Amino acid sequence: MKFRIAAWLGLSWQEMKGFVLTLLAMTLVLALPYVIASGQENPAYDKAADEAVLDSLLMVMQVAKPIMPEEERETALSEAVAANAIKPFNPNELDVVAWVNLGLKPYLAERAVKYRAKVGPFRAKRDLLKVYGFPEWLYQRLEPFILLPETAPAETAKTDRPLEKTVEPAADHHAPAAYGFKESRPLRKQPQKFDLNTADTTQLMALKGIGATIAGRIIKFRDALGGFHSLEQLNEVYAITPEALASLATYTELSPDTHKKIAINTADVETLKKHPYIDSKLAEVLVNYRKQHGAYKNASDLQKIRILTPEKLGKILPYLEF
């Protein structure tokens, strides 16, 4: 039978014996805890014994640190305060040590000093109770010795001197105020009108709304043009403000024919393209057209140049001389 099982499992006889022994050992190992547990007795839980141990520990703790009722603790502190032979005191003059000597705990003593420093001095006896945690029983014990009134006094004026009547100075009938005019500083002298094409930065900066930067830009643009032929050209100055334009329109003027002109029939490309209204391409076209068709006689000849729009022609024409 054994040989049939071994043959069925495909094992030799020796391998079969080893397999059986391994199986028995595993069975014993798995069953061992249950065998041991069944051989031991499980004693019943004794609650009374544990309670007795806890009670004994509680008694030891009470002996080591007895719990004092609140009344007894206050009485003990009161007696300690009385032993210090309390004398009348002003709570606004006490430091931390003095408060502790009166029976206040150190942290409460510090709190009382900080309260006085932040909120202000104590003005009445019961102000002490405004300190958070100040014991009522200690206040009752100290109250007869506090050198403060029962209630806070009403606020009085900051000065006991009677208000002095303000003496008005005698009216000066010659002063401007006597006639309803407000006294003020003398007005800045208004600038006189000046020629914009000959003005310097100092004259420009005297106008309202014009600083050094704007004045410098006006002069630079004017010199590049060869002078303004119209005040409307000021609108082309970079970042000029409406206030500056208003001042310039009021206090500047242009004398006739004070701007420079370019001789269109003799100027070369380099000369023409220096003008802000004439770029390099237009300068080359103007010179080449002149070379092909002869000298320009008037503005009508310039109208034949296709890239020169009427708007562009209107801007450069005042600066051209035929």
C-alpha positions as CSV (number, residue, x, y, z in Angstrom):
1,M,0.0,0.0,0.0
2,K,2.8,2.4,0.9
3,F,4.6,1.6,-2.3
4,R,1.4,2.3,-4.3
5,I,1.0,5.7,-2.7
6,A,4.6,6.6,-3.3
7,A,4.3,5.5,-6.9
8,W,1.1,7.4,-7.3
9,L,2.8,10.6,-6.0
10,G,5.8,9.9,-8.1
11,L,8.1,9.7,-5.0
12,S,10.7,7.1,-4.0
13,W,10.3,5.3,-0.7
14,Q,12.9,7.4,1.0
15,E,11.2,10.7,-0.3
16,M,7.9,9.3,0.9
17,K,9.3,8.8,4.5
18,G,10.7,12.4,4.5
19,F,7.4,13.8,3.4
20,V,5.4,12.0,6.1
21,L,7.9,13.1,8.8
22,T,7.7,16.7,7.7
23,L,3.9,16.7,7.7
24,L,3.9,15.3,11.3
25,A,6.3,18.0,12.5
26,M,4.2,20.8,11.0
27,T,1.1,19.4,12.7
28,L,2.8,19.3,16.1
29,V,4.0,22.9,15.8
30,L,0.6,24.2,14.9
31,A,-1.2,22.3,17.7
32,L,1.4,23.2,20.4
33,P,-0.2,26.5,21.5
34,Y,-3.6,25.0,22.0
35,V,-2.1,22.1,24.0
36,I,-0.3,24.5,26.3
37,A,-3.3,26.8,26.8
38,S,-5.6,23.9,27.6
39,G,-3.2,22.8,30.4
40,Q,-3.3,26.2,32.2
41,E,-6.0,27.4,34.5
42,N,-7.6,30.9,33.8
43,P,-8.1,32.6,37.2
44,A,-11.1,34.9,37.5
45,Y,-10.5,38.7,37.5
46,D,-10.4,40.1,41.0
47,K,-11.8,43.7,40.8
48,A,-11.6,44.2,44.6
49,A,-7.9,43.6,44.7
50,D,-7.3,46.3,42.0
51,E,-9.5,48.8,43.8
52,A,-7.6,48.2,47.0
53,V,-4.3,49.0,45.3
54,L,-5.8,52.2,43.8
55,D,-7.2,53.3,47.1
56,S,-3.8,52.8,48.8
57,L,-2.1,54.9,46.1
58,L,-4.6,57.7,46.5
59,M,-4.0,57.8,50.2
60,V,-0.3,58.1,49.7
61,M,-0.8,61.0,47.2
62,Q,-3.1,62.8,49.6
63,V,-0.6,62.5,52.4
64,A,2.2,63.7,50.2
65,K,0.2,66.7,48.8
66,P,-2.9,67.5,50.8
67,I,-5.7,69.3,49.0
68,M,-6.7,72.5,50.8
69,P,-10.2,73.9,50.3
70,E,-10.6,77.3,48.8
71,E,-11.7,78.9,52.1
72,E,-8.8,77.5,54.0
73,R,-6.4,78.6,51.3
74,E,-7.7,82.2,51.4
75,T,-7.6,82.2,55.2
76,A,-4.0,81.1,55.2
77,L,-3.1,83.8,52.7
78,S,-5.0,86.4,54.7
79,E,-3.1,85.4,57.8
80,A,0.2,85.7,55.9
81,V,-0.8,89.2,54.8
82,A,-1.8,90.2,58.3
83,A,1.6,89.0,59.5
84,N,3.3,91.6,57.3
85,A,1.6,94.4,59.3
86,I,0.0,96.2,56.4
87,K,0.4,99.9,56.2
88,P,-1.6,102.4,54.1
89,F,-0.3,102.4,50.5
90,N,-0.9,103.9,47.1
91,P,-1.2,101.1,44.5
92,N,0.2,103.4,41.9
93,E,3.5,103.4,43.7
94,L,4.0,99.7,44.2
95,D,6.4,97.5,42.3
96,V,6.2,93.7,41.8
97,V,8.0,92.9,45.1
98,A,5.7,95.2,47.1
99,W,2.6,93.6,45.6
100,V,3.9,90.1,46.5
101,N,4.6,91.3,50.0
102,L,0.9,92.3,50.2
103,G,-0.2,88.7,49.3
104,L,-0.5,88.8,45.6
105,K,1.0,86.0,43.6
106,P,4.1,86.9,41.5
107,Y,2.4,86.5,38.2
108,L,-0.6,88.7,39.4
109,A,1.8,91.2,40.8
110,E,3.5,91.6,37.4
111,R,0.0,91.8,35.8
112,A,-1.0,94.7,38.1
113,V,2.2,96.6,37.3
114,K,1.7,96.1,33.5
115,Y,-2.0,97.1,33.8
116,R,-1.0,100.4,35.4
117,A,1.7,101.0,32.8
118,K,-0.6,100.3,29.8
119,V,-4.1,101.4,31.0
120,G,-3.1,104.2,33.4
121,P,-3.0,104.8,37.1
122,F,-5.6,103.4,39.5
123,R,-8.1,106.2,40.2
124,A,-10.3,104.4,42.7
125,K,-10.0,101.5,45.1
126,R,-12.1,99.1,43.1
127,D,-10.0,99.7,40.1
128,L,-7.7,97.0,41.5
129,L,-10.4,94.5,40.6
130,K,-10.0,95.5,36.9
131,V,-6.8,93.6,36.9
132,Y,-7.7,90.2,35.6
133,G,-7.5,87.5,38.3
134,F,-7.1,89.9,41.3
135,P,-8.6,88.0,44.2
136,E,-11.8,89.5,45.7
137,W,-10.9,88.3,49.2
138,L,-7.5,89.9,49.0
139,Y,-9.1,93.2,47.8
140,Q,-11.5,93.1,50.8
141,R,-8.5,92.6,53.1
142,L,-6.5,95.4,51.6
143,E,-9.3,97.9,50.9
144,P,-9.1,99.8,54.2
145,F,-5.4,100.5,53.6
146,I,-5.7,101.7,49.9
147,L,-5.0,105.5,49.7
148,L,-7.5,106.1,46.9
149,P,-11.1,107.4,46.9
150,E,-14.0,105.0,46.8
151,T,-15.0,106.3,43.4
152,A,-13.1,107.8,40.6
153,P,-13.2,111.7,40.7
154,A,-14.8,113.4,37.8
155,E,-12.5,114.6,35.0
156,T,-11.4,118.1,35.5
157,A,-9.9,120.5,33.1
158,K,-6.3,120.0,32.2
159,T,-5.4,123.4,33.8
160,D,-6.8,125.1,36.9
161,R,-6.2,128.5,35.5
162,P,-9.2,130.4,34.2
163,L,-9.2,130.8,30.5
164,E,-7.7,134.0,29.5
165,K,-9.7,136.1,27.2
166,T,-8.1,136.5,23.8
167,V,-7.3,140.1,23.2
168,E,-8.0,141.1,19.6
169,P,-5.5,143.5,18.1
170,A,-6.9,146.9,17.1
171,A,-8.3,146.8,13.6
172,D,-6.1,148.4,11.0
173,H,-8.5,150.2,8.6
174,H,-5.7,150.6,6.1
175,A,-5.1,146.8,5.9
176,P,-6.6,145.0,2.9
177,A,-8.7,142.8,5.2
178,A,-10.5,145.8,6.3
179,Y,-12.0,146.2,2.9
180,G,-12.8,142.5,2.4
181,F,-9.6,141.5,0.6
182,K,-7.6,138.4,1.8
183,E,-4.0,139.1,2.7
184,S,-1.7,137.0,0.5
185,R,1.8,136.9,-0.8
186,P,2.6,139.2,-3.7
187,L,1.8,137.6,-7.0
188,R,4.7,136.4,-9.1
189,K,5.5,138.9,-11.9
190,Q,3.8,137.7,-15.1
191,P,6.3,137.1,-17.9
192,Q,6.1,139.3,-21.0
193,K,5.6,137.9,-24.4
194,F,8.7,136.8,-26.2
195,D,9.7,135.3,-29.5
196,L,9.7,131.5,-29.4
197,N,12.4,131.2,-32.1
198,T,14.9,133.3,-30.0
199,A,14.0,132.2,-26.5
200,D,16.3,130.2,-24.3
201,T,15.5,127.5,-21.7
202,T,15.4,130.1,-18.8
203,Q,12.6,132.0,-20.5
204,L,10.7,128.9,-21.2
205,M,11.0,127.5,-17.7
206,A,9.6,130.7,-16.3
207,L,6.2,129.6,-17.8
208,K,3.8,127.6,-15.8
209,G,3.9,123.9,-16.7
210,I,7.3,123.9,-18.3
211,G,10.3,122.4,-16.5
212,A,13.8,121.7,-17.6
213,T,12.9,118.6,-19.6
214,I,10.1,120.1,-21.6
215,A,12.1,123.3,-22.2
216,G,15.0,121.2,-23.5
217,R,12.8,119.3,-25.9
218,I,11.3,122.5,-27.3
219,I,14.7,124.0,-28.0
220,K,16.0,120.8,-29.6
221,F,13.0,120.4,-31.9
222,R,13.1,124.1,-32.8
223,D,16.8,123.9,-33.8
224,A,16.3,120.8,-35.9
225,L,13.5,122.5,-37.8
226,G,15.4,125.7,-38.2
227,G,12.8,127.5,-36.2
228,F,9.0,127.4,-35.8
229,H,6.8,128.9,-38.5
230,S,3.6,128.2,-36.5
231,L,2.8,127.8,-32.8
232,E,0.8,124.7,-33.7
233,Q,4.1,122.9,-34.3
234,L,4.5,122.8,-30.5
235,N,2.0,119.9,-30.5
236,E,4.7,117.8,-32.1
237,V,7.1,118.2,-29.2
238,Y,7.4,114.8,-27.4
239,A,5.3,114.5,-24.2
240,I,4.4,118.2,-24.0
241,T,1.4,118.8,-21.6
242,P,-1.8,120.8,-22.3
243,E,-0.7,123.2,-19.4
244,A,2.6,123.9,-21.2
245,L,0.9,124.4,-24.5
246,A,-1.5,126.9,-22.9
247,S,1.3,128.9,-21.4
248,L,3.2,129.0,-24.7
249,A,0.2,130.1,-26.6
250,T,-0.3,133.0,-24.0
251,Y,3.3,134.2,-23.6
252,T,5.1,133.4,-26.9
253,E,4.9,134.7,-30.4
254,L,6.7,134.2,-33.7
255,S,8.2,137.1,-35.7
256,P,7.6,136.7,-39.5
257,D,10.2,134.8,-41.5
258,T,12.4,134.0,-38.6
259,H,12.8,130.3,-39.4
260,K,15.5,129.0,-41.7
261,K,14.7,127.7,-45.2
262,I,16.5,125.1,-47.5
263,A,17.4,125.9,-51.0
264,I,15.6,123.1,-52.7
265,N,17.4,123.5,-56.1
266,T,20.9,123.2,-54.6
267,A,20.6,121.1,-51.4
268,D,22.0,117.6,-51.5
269,V,20.6,114.4,-50.0
270,E,22.5,114.9,-46.7
271,T,21.3,118.4,-46.2
272,L,17.7,117.5,-46.9
273,K,17.4,114.4,-44.7
274,K,18.6,116.4,-41.7
275,H,15.3,118.1,-41.5
276,P,12.7,116.3,-39.2
277,Y,10.1,116.4,-42.0
278,I,12.2,114.9,-44.7
279,D,13.4,111.2,-44.4
280,S,16.2,109.6,-46.4
281,K,13.9,108.2,-49.1
282,L,12.1,111.5,-49.7
283,A,15.5,113.3,-49.8
284,E,16.8,111.0,-52.6
285,V,13.6,111.3,-54.6
286,L,13.7,115.1,-54.4
287,V,17.3,115.2,-55.6
288,N,16.8,112.6,-58.4
289,Y,13.6,114.3,-59.7
290,R,15.5,117.6,-59.9
291,K,18.3,116.0,-61.8
292,Q,15.9,114.4,-64.3
293,H,13.4,117.3,-64.8
294,G,15.5,120.4,-63.9
295,A,15.1,122.9,-61.1
296,Y,11.9,123.3,-59.2
297,K,10.1,126.5,-60.1
298,N,7.4,126.5,-57.4
299,A,5.2,124.2,-55.3
300,S,3.4,122.9,-58.3
301,D,6.5,121.0,-59.5
302,L,6.7,119.3,-56.1
303,Q,3.1,118.1,-56.5
304,K,4.3,115.9,-59.4
305,I,6.3,113.7,-57.0
306,R,4.0,110.8,-56.2
307,I,5.3,109.9,-52.7
308,L,4.9,113.5,-51.5
309,T,1.4,113.6,-50.1
310,P,-0.5,116.9,-49.8
311,E,-0.1,116.7,-46.0
312,K,3.6,116.1,-46.2
313,L,4.0,118.9,-48.8
314,G,2.1,121.3,-46.5
315,K,4.6,120.6,-43.7
316,I,7.8,121.0,-45.6
317,L,6.8,123.8,-48.0
318,P,7.4,126.6,-45.4
319,Y,11.0,125.4,-45.1
320,L,11.8,125.3,-48.8
321,E,13.2,128.1,-50.9
322,F,13.0,128.1,-54.7
